[in-house]
Amino acid sequence: MSDPGKRHIYPIFGDILGRAEKEDLLEQKGGVFWLTGLSGSGKSTIAAAVERQLHQRGYFVKLLDGDNIRFGINADLGFSPEDRVENIRRVAEVAKLFAQTGIIVLSSFISPTKAIREMAVKIIGQEDFHEIFVDTPLEICEQRDVKGLYQKARAGLIPDFTGIHQPFESPEKPALALKTADKTVDESAEELVRYILSLQPDSKDN
Ligand code: ADP
């Protein structure tokens, strides 16, 4: 029931369930685990593996990546500098909504500059934002060339490719840095799972 003594723009304000109720229901703490790194560094692979592992342990997780964002809410955006900023701004706003609903969000976007990541921190809030640096050297990403993008970029078919034409500004103090070069996918995923679980309440299996 809303408190008749309190005046809000939205009359149902007092009736809307808050974050604490959602987190109690889910028995977990929401937050955004913001994976940043070069194309091919391993963001999507690690995020998918972490999502599966946490799900199996009973956690409610949402993965945000180019596939479900660029073709949906951001289908109108291209790759100009302004559109890249708007892309991340919307991702951050969506991630915030999920986190405030108690959901563990894994976001997988190159987000190459400090400025763009700072914008995400500002939107999401320092408390809920965990910067995860998927720290893979350019040479390795280029060797992997999962989507053939480096070859195309080197051939001049993709302009402004991060790592080739545009710099990737490494995070200075990430919450966690995953050095994937000599690790298996499972090992890298396990490192992130451990970090996420360390922030969770004790009510589940950890
Ligand atoms: P991104 O999402 O950062 O563009 P992807 O996840 O699409 O990168 O590609 C990373 C590639 O690197 C995959 O083919 C994956 O199997 C491989 N890989 C090798 N070792 C690792 C590791 N330790 N962690 C993540 N990916 C790895």
Boltz pocket constraint, residues with backbone or C-beta under 6 A from the ligand:
constraints:
  - pocket:
      binder: B
      contacts: [[A, 37], [A, 38], [A, 39], [A, 40], [A, 41], [A, 42], [A, 43], [A, 44], [A, 45], [A, 46], [A, 108], [A, 134], [A, 144], [A, 146], [A, 179], [A, 180], [A, 181], [A, 183], [A, 184], [A, 185], [A, 186], [A, 188]]
      max_distance: 6.0
